[in-house]
Amino acid sequence: MSAEKFHLAWFLQGSSIQAWNQPWTGNISEEWMTADMFLDLARSLERACFDYILLEDSIYVGQNWKNSRDIFLENGMSVPRQEPTVVASLMAAVTRHLGIVPTLSTFAYHPYLTARITGTLDQVTSGRAGWNLVTGSSDLAAQNFGMDKLPEHDTRYDMAEEYLDIVTKLWDSWEPGAIIADRKTGVLTDPKRVHTIDYEGQHYRSRGPLNSGPCPQGRPVIAQAGGSGRGRSFAAQHAETIVAHMKGVDQMKFYQDDVHAKMAAFGRAPESCKILHLVAPILAETTQDANEIAQRRLAAAGKNLDVKLAQFGWSTNIDFSGADLDAPVGVLSTNGHQQSLAQFLRKAGKNTLREAMTPYGTTGMSVDLIGSPDAVAGQMAEIMQEIDGDGYLIALNNVSRKSVSEITDGLIPALQQRGVVRRAYEHQHLRDNLLAF
Ligand SMILES: Cc1cc2nc3c(=O)[nH]c(=O)nc-3n(C[C@H](O)[C@H](O)[C@H](O)COP(=O)(O)O)c2cc1C
Protein backbone atom coordinates (compact mmCIF):
# COMPACT_ATOMS: atom_id res chain seq x y z
CA MET A 1 0.00 0.00 0.00
CA SER A 2 1.21 3.50 -0.67
CA ALA A 3 3.03 5.54 1.87
CA GLU A 4 4.01 8.64 -0.06
CA LYS A 5 5.39 7.02 -3.14
CA PHE A 6 3.61 4.83 -5.64
CA HIS A 7 4.83 2.32 -8.22
CA LEU A 8 4.82 2.55 -12.01
CA ALA A 9 4.83 -0.17 -14.61
CA TRP A 10 4.30 -0.19 -18.37
CA PHE A 11 1.83 -2.35 -20.22
CA LEU A 12 3.18 -3.10 -23.69
CA GLN A 13 0.46 -4.47 -25.91
CA GLY A 14 2.75 -6.89 -27.68
CA SER A 15 5.81 -5.76 -29.60
CA SER A 16 3.48 -5.40 -32.53
CA ILE A 17 3.00 -2.61 -35.03
CA GLN A 18 -0.40 -1.64 -33.77
CA ALA A 19 0.32 2.10 -34.09
CA TRP A 20 1.93 1.85 -37.52
CA ASN A 21 -0.35 4.38 -39.23
CA GLN A 22 -0.17 6.97 -36.47
CA PRO A 23 2.09 10.01 -36.48
CA TRP A 24 5.61 9.84 -35.00
CA THR A 25 5.96 6.06 -35.31
CA GLY A 26 8.92 6.43 -37.71
CA ASN A 27 9.31 3.53 -40.12
CA ILE A 28 7.80 1.01 -37.73
CA SER A 29 5.90 -0.79 -40.48
CA GLU A 30 9.27 -1.79 -41.97
CA GLU A 31 11.39 -1.99 -38.82
CA TRP A 32 9.08 -3.70 -36.33
CA MET A 33 10.73 -7.12 -36.62
CA THR A 34 13.96 -5.98 -34.98
CA ALA A 35 11.99 -4.67 -31.98
CA ASP A 36 14.27 -1.59 -31.83
CA MET A 37 11.49 0.77 -30.80
CA PHE A 38 10.51 -1.55 -27.98
CA LEU A 39 14.11 -1.77 -26.80
CA ASP A 40 14.28 2.02 -26.77
CA LEU A 41 11.07 1.91 -24.74
CA ALA A 42 12.70 -0.40 -22.18
CA ARG A 43 15.73 1.91 -21.91
CA SER A 44 13.47 4.93 -21.43
CA LEU A 45 11.42 3.19 -18.74
CA GLU A 46 14.59 2.32 -16.87
CA ARG A 47 15.75 5.93 -17.06
CA ALA A 48 12.38 6.88 -15.57
CA CYS A 49 12.80 4.21 -12.83
CA PHE A 50 9.69 2.15 -13.67
CA ASP A 51 9.30 -1.03 -11.63
CA TYR A 52 8.64 -3.22 -14.64
CA ILE A 53 7.49 -3.59 -18.21
CA LEU A 54 4.73 -6.16 -18.76
CA LEU A 55 4.66 -7.70 -22.23
CA GLU A 56 1.06 -8.57 -22.95
CA ASP A 57 0.35 -11.50 -25.22
CA SER A 58 -2.29 -13.37 -27.15
CA ILE A 59 -1.54 -16.33 -29.40
CA TYR A 60 -3.98 -16.10 -32.29
CA VAL A 61 -5.19 -13.91 -35.11
CA GLY A 62 -8.55 -12.38 -34.31
CA GLN A 63 -11.62 -13.52 -36.19
CA ASN A 64 -14.37 -12.05 -34.04
CA TRP A 65 -15.82 -9.78 -36.73
CA LYS A 66 -18.04 -11.22 -39.45
CA ASN A 67 -16.22 -14.46 -38.68
CA SER A 68 -13.31 -13.04 -40.70
CA ARG A 69 -9.67 -12.18 -40.02
CA ASP A 70 -9.74 -9.27 -42.47
CA ILE A 71 -10.35 -6.35 -40.13
CA PHE A 72 -7.64 -7.58 -37.77
CA LEU A 73 -5.03 -8.06 -40.49
CA GLU A 74 -5.92 -4.90 -42.40
CA ASN A 75 -5.68 -2.74 -39.31
CA GLY A 76 -2.74 -4.50 -37.61
CA MET A 77 -4.86 -5.29 -34.56
CA SER A 78 -2.72 -7.47 -32.30
CA VAL A 79 -1.10 -8.97 -35.38
CA PRO A 80 1.70 -9.41 -36.31
CA ARG A 81 2.73 -10.05 -32.73
CA GLN A 82 6.04 -11.50 -31.59
CA GLU A 83 6.75 -14.14 -28.98
CA PRO A 84 7.11 -12.10 -25.77
CA THR A 85 9.79 -14.23 -24.14
CA VAL A 86 12.15 -13.57 -27.05
CA VAL A 87 11.57 -9.82 -26.88
CA ALA A 88 11.91 -10.00 -23.08
CA SER A 89 15.41 -11.46 -23.53
CA LEU A 90 16.40 -8.59 -25.80
CA MET A 91 15.05 -6.11 -23.25
CA ALA A 92 17.04 -7.87 -20.55
CA ALA A 93 20.22 -7.25 -22.52
CA VAL A 94 19.67 -3.48 -22.83
CA THR A 95 18.67 -2.79 -19.20
CA ARG A 96 20.13 -3.26 -15.71
CA HIS A 97 17.33 -2.40 -13.26
CA LEU A 98 13.97 -2.61 -15.00
CA GLY A 99 11.77 -5.59 -14.13
CA ILE A 100 10.82 -7.64 -17.20
CA VAL A 101 7.52 -9.49 -17.12
CA PRO A 102 6.46 -11.49 -20.18
CA THR A 103 3.03 -13.08 -20.45
CA LEU A 104 2.83 -16.87 -20.66
CA SER A 105 -0.58 -18.48 -20.99
CA THR A 106 -1.21 -21.62 -18.98
CA PHE A 107 -2.99 -23.39 -21.85
CA ALA A 108 -0.13 -22.86 -24.27
CA TYR A 109 3.11 -23.59 -22.42
CA HIS A 110 3.70 -26.70 -20.35
CA PRO A 111 4.46 -25.83 -16.69
CA TYR A 112 7.99 -27.21 -17.04
CA LEU A 113 8.64 -24.89 -19.96
CA THR A 114 7.23 -21.88 -18.11
CA ALA A 115 9.38 -22.62 -15.06
CA ARG A 116 12.41 -22.95 -17.31
CA ILE A 117 11.80 -19.83 -19.42
CA THR A 118 10.99 -17.54 -16.49
CA GLY A 119 13.76 -19.08 -14.40
CA THR A 120 16.28 -18.47 -17.16
CA LEU A 121 15.00 -14.92 -17.60
CA ASP A 122 15.54 -14.37 -13.88
CA GLN A 123 19.11 -15.62 -14.23
CA VAL A 124 20.06 -13.52 -17.25
CA THR A 125 18.51 -10.38 -15.69
CA SER A 126 20.18 -10.97 -12.31
CA GLY A 127 16.82 -11.21 -10.57
CA ARG A 128 14.51 -8.91 -12.55
CA ALA A 129 12.10 -11.44 -14.04
CA GLY A 130 8.39 -11.77 -13.55
CA TRP A 131 5.66 -13.82 -15.19
CA ASN A 132 2.26 -12.47 -16.17
CA LEU A 133 0.18 -15.57 -15.51
CA VAL A 134 -2.88 -15.67 -17.74
CA THR A 135 -5.29 -18.50 -18.37
CA GLY A 136 -6.26 -17.46 -21.92
CA SER A 137 -9.62 -16.36 -23.17
CA SER A 138 -10.08 -17.40 -26.79
CA ASP A 139 -11.02 -20.70 -28.37
CA LEU A 140 -9.22 -19.46 -31.51
CA ALA A 141 -6.00 -19.57 -29.49
CA ALA A 142 -6.84 -23.00 -28.09
CA GLN A 143 -7.25 -24.27 -31.67
CA ASN A 144 -3.65 -23.29 -32.42
CA PHE A 145 -2.63 -25.80 -29.77
CA GLY A 146 -4.74 -28.71 -30.92
CA MET A 147 -7.74 -28.13 -28.65
CA ASP A 148 -11.27 -27.45 -29.87
CA LYS A 149 -11.88 -24.88 -27.19
CA LEU A 150 -10.60 -23.63 -23.88
CA PRO A 151 -11.90 -25.19 -20.68
CA GLU A 152 -14.68 -23.24 -18.92
CA HIS A 153 -13.68 -19.99 -17.26
CA ASP A 154 -13.54 -21.19 -13.63
CA THR A 155 -12.01 -24.55 -14.58
CA ARG A 156 -9.16 -22.63 -16.20
CA TYR A 157 -8.36 -21.13 -12.82
CA ASP A 158 -8.60 -24.52 -11.09
CA MET A 159 -6.10 -25.82 -13.62
CA ALA A 160 -3.93 -22.75 -13.08
CA GLU A 161 -3.73 -23.58 -9.34
CA GLU A 162 -2.19 -26.93 -10.17
CA TYR A 163 -0.04 -25.40 -12.88
CA LEU A 164 1.41 -22.80 -10.53
CA ASP A 165 2.01 -25.44 -7.88
CA ILE A 166 4.17 -27.37 -10.35
CA VAL A 167 6.05 -24.30 -11.54
CA THR A 168 6.77 -23.27 -7.95
CA LYS A 169 7.97 -26.73 -7.00
CA LEU A 170 10.24 -26.77 -10.05
CA TRP A 171 11.75 -23.40 -9.11
CA ASP A 172 12.24 -24.81 -5.61
CA SER A 173 13.74 -28.06 -6.88
CA TRP A 174 17.17 -26.50 -6.35
CA GLU A 175 17.85 -25.75 -2.70
CA PRO A 176 19.72 -22.52 -1.97
CA GLY A 177 23.44 -23.19 -2.10
CA ALA A 178 23.08 -26.30 -4.28
CA ILE A 179 25.80 -24.99 -6.60
CA ILE A 180 28.97 -25.24 -4.53
CA ALA A 181 31.54 -24.95 -7.36
CA ASP A 182 34.29 -26.37 -5.17
CA ARG A 183 37.41 -26.31 -7.33
CA LYS A 184 39.38 -28.39 -4.84
CA THR A 185 36.99 -31.35 -4.88
CA GLY A 186 35.90 -30.70 -8.44
CA VAL A 187 32.21 -30.74 -7.48
CA LEU A 188 29.97 -28.17 -9.13
CA THR A 189 26.57 -29.11 -7.74
CA ASP A 190 25.64 -30.95 -4.56
CA PRO A 191 23.29 -33.72 -5.80
CA LYS A 192 21.63 -33.98 -2.35
CA ARG A 193 20.28 -30.44 -2.77
CA VAL A 194 18.60 -30.96 -6.15
CA HIS A 195 15.30 -32.88 -6.13
CA THR A 196 12.73 -34.38 -8.42
CA ILE A 197 9.18 -33.17 -7.77
CA ASP A 198 7.33 -36.25 -9.12
CA TYR A 199 4.12 -34.28 -9.49
CA GLU A 200 1.03 -36.24 -10.44
CA GLY A 201 -1.81 -33.76 -10.75
CA GLN A 202 -5.29 -33.99 -12.16
CA HIS A 203 -4.31 -31.98 -15.24
CA TYR A 204 -0.51 -31.97 -15.40
CA ARG A 205 2.42 -34.16 -14.48
CA SER A 206 6.08 -33.33 -14.15
CA ARG A 207 9.11 -35.18 -12.86
CA GLY A 208 11.74 -32.48 -12.33
CA PRO A 209 14.19 -31.25 -11.20
CA LEU A 210 14.37 -28.11 -13.29
CA ASN A 211 17.48 -28.48 -15.40
CA SER A 212 18.09 -24.75 -15.76
CA GLY A 213 19.18 -24.41 -12.14
CA PRO A 214 18.27 -21.96 -9.37
CA CYS A 215 16.99 -18.38 -9.86
CA PRO A 216 18.47 -15.26 -8.22
CA GLN A 217 15.06 -14.30 -6.77
CA GLY A 218 14.33 -17.88 -5.76
CA ARG A 219 11.07 -17.54 -7.63
CA PRO A 220 10.34 -14.96 -10.33
CA VAL A 221 7.63 -12.41 -9.46
CA ILE A 222 4.04 -13.45 -10.23
CA ALA A 223 1.87 -10.86 -11.98
CA GLN A 224 -1.83 -11.50 -12.54
CA ALA A 225 -4.96 -9.72 -13.74
CA GLY A 226 -7.82 -11.79 -12.44
CA GLY A 227 -10.95 -9.71 -12.69
CA SER A 228 -13.85 -12.11 -12.11
CA GLY A 229 -14.63 -13.40 -8.60
CA ARG A 230 -12.68 -16.59 -9.25
CA GLY A 231 -9.88 -14.68 -10.95
CA ARG A 232 -9.58 -12.25 -8.06
CA SER A 233 -9.35 -15.07 -5.52
CA PHE A 234 -6.58 -16.62 -7.58
CA ALA A 235 -4.72 -13.31 -7.79
CA ALA A 236 -5.27 -12.62 -4.09
CA GLN A 237 -3.74 -15.94 -3.19
CA HIS A 238 -0.76 -15.91 -5.54
CA ALA A 239 0.02 -12.57 -7.19
CA GLU A 240 2.75 -10.21 -6.10
CA THR A 241 1.52 -7.53 -8.45
CA ILE A 242 -1.96 -7.26 -9.97
CA VAL A 243 -2.79 -5.25 -13.04
CA ALA A 244 -6.35 -3.97 -12.95
CA HIS A 245 -8.66 -2.19 -15.34
CA MET A 246 -11.56 -0.84 -13.30
CA LYS A 247 -13.58 2.09 -14.53
CA GLY A 248 -13.54 5.08 -12.19
CA VAL A 249 -12.03 5.90 -8.81
CA ASP A 250 -14.82 4.21 -6.85
CA GLN A 251 -14.40 0.95 -8.74
CA MET A 252 -10.63 1.09 -8.37
CA LYS A 253 -11.05 1.43 -4.62
CA PHE A 254 -13.73 -1.25 -4.52
CA TYR A 255 -11.48 -3.67 -6.41
CA GLN A 256 -8.54 -3.02 -4.09
CA ASP A 257 -10.65 -3.48 -0.97
CA ASP A 258 -12.05 -6.72 -2.34
CA VAL A 259 -8.62 -8.10 -3.25
CA HIS A 260 -7.22 -7.06 0.13
CA ALA A 261 -10.07 -8.83 1.94
CA LYS A 262 -9.43 -11.94 -0.12
CA MET A 263 -5.69 -11.69 0.58
CA ALA A 264 -6.38 -11.47 4.31
CA ALA A 265 -8.41 -14.68 4.06
CA PHE A 266 -5.27 -16.32 2.63
CA GLY A 267 -3.20 -14.88 5.49
CA ARG A 268 -1.46 -12.33 3.28
CA ALA A 269 -0.66 -8.73 4.15
CA PRO A 270 -1.98 -6.18 1.64
CA GLU A 271 1.46 -4.67 1.09
CA SER A 272 2.80 -7.99 -0.21
CA CYS A 273 0.97 -7.42 -3.53
CA LYS A 274 1.05 -4.20 -5.51
CA ILE A 275 -2.17 -3.46 -7.37
CA LEU A 276 -1.52 -1.22 -10.37
CA HIS A 277 -4.32 0.54 -12.24
CA LEU A 278 -4.31 0.81 -16.02
CA VAL A 279 -4.10 4.38 -17.34
CA ALA A 280 -3.33 6.02 -20.69
CA PRO A 281 -2.50 9.69 -20.05
CA ILE A 282 -3.02 12.21 -22.84
CA LEU A 283 -0.31 14.82 -22.47
CA ALA A 284 0.47 18.11 -24.16
CA GLU A 285 2.23 21.32 -23.25
CA THR A 286 -0.99 22.85 -21.98
CA THR A 287 -4.15 21.25 -20.65
CA GLN A 288 -6.10 23.01 -23.39
CA ASP A 289 -3.95 21.34 -26.05
CA ALA A 290 -4.40 17.95 -24.35
CA ASN A 291 -8.18 18.42 -24.25
CA GLU A 292 -8.16 19.18 -27.96
CA ILE A 293 -6.24 15.95 -28.64
CA ALA A 294 -8.80 14.03 -26.57
CA GLN A 295 -11.66 15.61 -28.53
CA ARG A 296 -10.03 14.72 -31.84
CA ARG A 297 -9.60 11.13 -30.69
CA LEU A 298 -13.25 10.92 -29.70
CA ALA A 299 -14.34 12.24 -33.09
CA ALA A 300 -12.06 9.73 -34.86
CA ALA A 301 -13.31 6.85 -32.69
CA GLY A 302 -16.92 7.70 -33.53
CA LYS A 303 -16.10 7.39 -37.25
CA ASN A 304 -14.27 4.10 -36.84
CA LEU A 305 -16.47 2.11 -34.52
CA ASP A 306 -16.09 -1.16 -36.43
CA VAL A 307 -12.43 -1.36 -35.49
CA LYS A 308 -13.15 -0.52 -31.85
CA LEU A 309 -15.93 -3.08 -31.63
CA ALA A 310 -13.81 -5.74 -33.32
CA GLN A 311 -11.01 -5.09 -30.83
CA PHE A 312 -13.42 -5.32 -27.93
CA GLY A 313 -14.91 -8.47 -29.42
CA TRP A 314 -11.40 -9.86 -29.66
CA SER A 315 -10.99 -9.82 -25.86
CA THR A 316 -14.58 -10.75 -25.02
CA ASN A 317 -15.13 -13.34 -27.78
CA ILE A 318 -18.23 -11.50 -28.95
CA ASP A 319 -18.90 -10.76 -32.61
CA PHE A 320 -20.52 -7.32 -32.61
CA SER A 321 -20.64 -7.05 -36.40
CA GLY A 322 -24.39 -7.64 -36.58
CA ALA A 323 -25.26 -5.51 -33.54
CA ASP A 324 -27.52 -2.45 -33.82
CA LEU A 325 -25.31 0.50 -32.89
CA ASP A 326 -28.28 2.63 -31.95
CA ALA A 327 -29.98 0.13 -29.64
CA PRO A 328 -29.20 -0.12 -25.93
CA VAL A 329 -26.23 -2.37 -25.20
CA GLY A 330 -28.40 -4.84 -23.28
CA VAL A 331 -27.25 -8.09 -21.72
CA LEU A 332 -24.05 -9.78 -22.86
CA SER A 333 -21.99 -12.63 -21.47
CA THR A 334 -18.60 -14.18 -22.23
CA ASN A 335 -16.29 -17.11 -21.57
CA GLY A 336 -13.45 -14.64 -22.27
CA HIS A 337 -12.40 -11.58 -20.24
CA GLN A 338 -15.34 -11.33 -17.88
CA GLN A 339 -14.10 -8.27 -16.07
CA SER A 340 -13.64 -6.18 -19.23
CA LEU A 341 -17.20 -6.94 -20.24
CA ALA A 342 -18.60 -6.30 -16.75
CA GLN A 343 -16.87 -2.91 -16.55
CA PHE A 344 -18.06 -1.97 -20.02
CA LEU A 345 -21.67 -2.92 -19.23
CA ARG A 346 -21.57 -1.10 -15.91
CA LYS A 347 -20.41 2.11 -17.58
CA ALA A 348 -22.75 1.67 -20.55
CA GLY A 349 -25.90 1.66 -18.40
CA LYS A 350 -28.84 2.45 -20.67
CA ASN A 351 -26.67 3.96 -23.44
CA THR A 352 -26.67 2.68 -26.98
CA LEU A 353 -23.76 0.61 -28.23
CA ARG A 354 -22.53 3.64 -30.22
CA GLU A 355 -22.68 5.93 -27.18
CA ALA A 356 -20.98 3.38 -24.95
CA MET A 357 -18.24 2.24 -27.33
CA THR A 358 -17.12 5.63 -28.70
CA PRO A 359 -15.49 6.84 -25.46
CA TYR A 360 -14.51 3.34 -24.26
CA GLY A 361 -10.72 3.38 -23.91
CA THR A 362 -10.50 6.40 -26.23
CA THR A 363 -9.56 9.13 -23.76
CA GLY A 364 -8.39 6.97 -20.88
CA MET A 365 -8.56 3.57 -19.22
CA SER A 366 -9.33 3.35 -15.49
CA VAL A 367 -9.65 7.14 -15.30
CA ASP A 368 -9.12 9.89 -17.86
CA LEU A 369 -5.81 11.71 -17.34
CA ILE A 370 -5.70 14.62 -19.75
CA GLY A 371 -3.52 17.70 -19.42
CA SER A 372 -0.06 19.16 -19.08
CA PRO A 373 2.53 16.90 -17.39
CA ASP A 374 2.22 18.85 -14.17
CA ALA A 375 -1.60 18.80 -14.16
CA VAL A 376 -1.70 15.05 -14.83
CA ALA A 377 0.98 14.39 -12.21
CA GLY A 378 -1.19 16.24 -9.70
CA GLN A 379 -4.27 14.20 -10.68
CA MET A 380 -2.36 10.93 -10.41
CA ALA A 381 -1.02 11.80 -6.97
CA GLU A 382 -4.47 12.86 -5.76
CA ILE A 383 -6.15 9.68 -6.97
CA MET A 384 -3.51 7.46 -5.35
CA GLN A 385 -3.94 9.33 -2.12
CA GLU A 386 -7.72 9.10 -2.30
CA ILE A 387 -7.75 5.34 -2.84
CA ASP A 388 -4.61 4.66 -0.79
CA GLY A 389 -3.36 2.80 -3.85
CA ASP A 390 -0.12 1.17 -4.95
CA GLY A 391 0.37 2.72 -8.37
CA TYR A 392 -0.32 2.75 -12.08
CA LEU A 393 0.22 0.61 -15.12
CA ILE A 394 0.68 2.89 -18.11
CA ALA A 395 -0.53 1.70 -21.50
CA LEU A 396 -0.53 3.67 -24.72
CA ASN A 397 -2.17 2.57 -27.92
CA ASN A 398 0.02 4.98 -29.89
CA VAL A 399 3.44 3.78 -28.76
CA SER A 400 6.14 5.81 -30.48
CA ARG A 401 9.42 7.28 -29.31
CA LYS A 402 7.60 10.61 -29.03
CA SER A 403 4.63 9.37 -27.00
CA VAL A 404 6.96 7.39 -24.73
CA SER A 405 9.09 10.47 -24.20
CA GLU A 406 5.99 12.49 -23.24
CA ILE A 407 5.63 10.05 -20.36
CA THR A 408 9.26 9.40 -19.41
CA ASP A 409 10.58 12.93 -19.99
CA GLY A 410 7.42 14.93 -19.31
CA LEU A 411 5.15 13.21 -16.84
CA ILE A 412 7.67 11.23 -14.79
CA PRO A 413 9.89 14.20 -13.91
CA ALA A 414 6.72 16.06 -12.84
CA LEU A 415 5.82 13.13 -10.58
CA GLN A 416 9.39 12.94 -9.27
CA GLN A 417 9.36 16.64 -8.44
CA ARG A 418 6.30 15.98 -6.30
CA GLY A 419 8.21 13.19 -4.56
CA VAL A 420 5.53 10.59 -5.37
CA VAL A 421 7.61 8.19 -7.50
CA ARG A 422 11.18 6.95 -7.19
CA ARG A 423 14.20 8.79 -8.62
CA ALA A 424 16.57 5.83 -8.29
CA TYR A 425 16.19 2.08 -7.93
CA GLU A 426 16.50 0.90 -4.36
CA HIS A 427 17.45 -2.71 -5.10
CA GLN A 428 18.72 -5.14 -7.70
CA HIS A 429 15.78 -7.56 -7.65
CA LEU A 430 12.31 -6.79 -9.03
CA ARG A 431 10.57 -8.19 -5.95
CA ASP A 432 12.63 -6.02 -3.60
CA ASN A 433 11.86 -2.91 -5.64
CA LEU A 434 8.15 -3.74 -5.52
CA LEU A 435 8.37 -4.14 -1.76
CA ALA A 436 10.53 -1.03 -1.23
CA PHE A 437 7.52 1.16 -0.42
C1 LIG B 1 -4.12 -4.84 -17.48
C2 LIG B 1 -4.50 -6.20 -17.96
C3 LIG B 1 -3.57 -6.94 -18.71
C4 LIG B 1 -3.90 -8.21 -19.22
N1 LIG B 1 -3.01 -8.87 -20.00
C5 LIG B 1 -3.37 -10.05 -20.59
C6 LIG B 1 -2.51 -10.73 -21.51
O1 LIG B 1 -1.42 -10.28 -21.80
N2 LIG B 1 -2.94 -11.89 -22.06
C7 LIG B 1 -4.16 -12.42 -21.77
O2 LIG B 1 -4.48 -13.49 -22.30
N3 LIG B 1 -4.99 -11.81 -20.90
C8 LIG B 1 -4.63 -10.64 -20.32
N4 LIG B 1 -5.50 -9.99 -19.48
C9 LIG B 1 -6.76 -10.64 -19.14
C10 LIG B 1 -6.66 -11.26 -17.77
O3 LIG B 1 -5.74 -12.31 -17.75
C11 LIG B 1 -8.04 -11.76 -17.32
O4 LIG B 1 -8.46 -12.81 -18.16
C12 LIG B 1 -9.05 -10.65 -17.37
O5 LIG B 1 -8.62 -9.61 -16.51
C13 LIG B 1 -10.43 -11.10 -16.94
O6 LIG B 1 -10.43 -11.68 -15.69
P1 LIG B 1 -11.03 -13.10 -15.47
O7 LIG B 1 -10.14 -14.05 -16.24
O8 LIG B 1 -10.94 -13.33 -13.99
O9 LIG B 1 -12.41 -13.07 -16.01
C14 LIG B 1 -5.17 -8.75 -18.95
C15 LIG B 1 -6.09 -8.01 -18.18
C16 LIG B 1 -5.77 -6.75 -17.69
C17 LIG B 1 -6.77 -5.98 -16.89
The ligand as a Tripos MOL2 file, in Angstrom:
@<TRIPOS>MOLECULE
LIG
   31    33     1     0     0
SMALL
NO_CHARGES

@<TRIPOS>ATOM
      1 C1         -4.1230   -4.8430  -17.4750 C.3       1 LIG1
      2 C2         -4.4990   -6.2030  -17.9640 C.ar      1 LIG1
      3 C3         -3.5730   -6.9410  -18.7070 C.ar      1 LIG1
      4 C4         -3.8990   -8.2100  -19.2170 C.ar      1 LIG1
      5 N1         -3.0090   -8.8740  -20.0000 N.ar      1 LIG1
      6 C5         -3.3750  -10.0500  -20.5860 C.ar      1 LIG1
      7 C6         -2.5060  -10.7260  -21.5070 C.ar      1 LIG1
      8 O1         -1.4160  -10.2840  -21.7960 O.2       1 LIG1
      9 N2         -2.9410  -11.8870  -22.0620 N.ar      1 LIG1
     10 C7         -4.1590  -12.4200  -21.7730 C.ar      1 LIG1
     11 O2         -4.4830  -13.4870  -22.3010 O.2       1 LIG1
     12 N3         -4.9870  -11.8100  -20.9030 N.ar      1 LIG1
     13 C8         -4.6290  -10.6410  -20.3250 C.ar      1 LIG1
     14 N4         -5.4990   -9.9940  -19.4780 N.ar      1 LIG1
     15 C9         -6.7590  -10.6380  -19.1380 C.3       1 LIG1
     16 C10        -6.6630  -11.2560  -17.7730 C.3       1 LIG1
     17 O3         -5.7380  -12.3060  -17.7490 O.3       1 LIG1
     18 C11        -8.0380  -11.7550  -17.3240 C.3       1 LIG1
     19 O4         -8.4630  -12.8090  -18.1590 O.3       1 LIG1
     20 C12        -9.0540  -10.6490  -17.3660 C.3       1 LIG1
     21 O5         -8.6230   -9.6100  -16.5140 O.3       1 LIG1
     22 C13       -10.4310  -11.1040  -16.9400 C.3       1 LIG1
     23 O6        -10.4280  -11.6790  -15.6910 O.3       1 LIG1
     24 P1        -11.0330  -13.1020  -15.4740 P.3       1 LIG1
     25 O7        -10.1370  -14.0540  -16.2360 O.co2     1 LIG1
     26 O8        -10.9410  -13.3260  -13.9910 O.co2     1 LIG1
     27 O9        -12.4130  -13.0740  -16.0050 O.co2     1 LIG1
     28 C14        -5.1750   -8.7480  -18.9470 C.ar      1 LIG1
     29 C15        -6.0920   -8.0080  -18.1810 C.ar      1 LIG1
     30 C16        -5.7700   -6.7540  -17.6930 C.ar      1 LIG1
     31 C17        -6.7680   -5.9830  -16.8910 C.3       1 LIG1
@<TRIPOS>BOND
     1     1     2 1
     2     2     3 ar
     3     2    30 ar
     4     3     4 ar
     5     4     5 ar
     6     4    28 ar
     7     5     6 ar
     8     6     7 ar
     9     6    13 1
    10     7     8 2
    11     7     9 ar
    12     9    10 ar
    13    10    11 2
    14    10    12 ar
    15    12    13 ar
    16    13    14 ar
    17    14    15 1
    18    14    28 ar
    19    15    16 1
    20    16    17 1
    21    16    18 1
    22    18    19 1
    23    18    20 1
    24    20    21 1
    25    20    22 1
    26    22    23 1
    27    23    24 1
    28    24    25 2
    29    24    26 1
    30    24    27 1
    31    28    29 ar
    32    29    30 ar
    33    30    31 1
@<TRIPOS>SUBSTRUCTURE
     1 LIG1         1 GROUP 0 **** ****
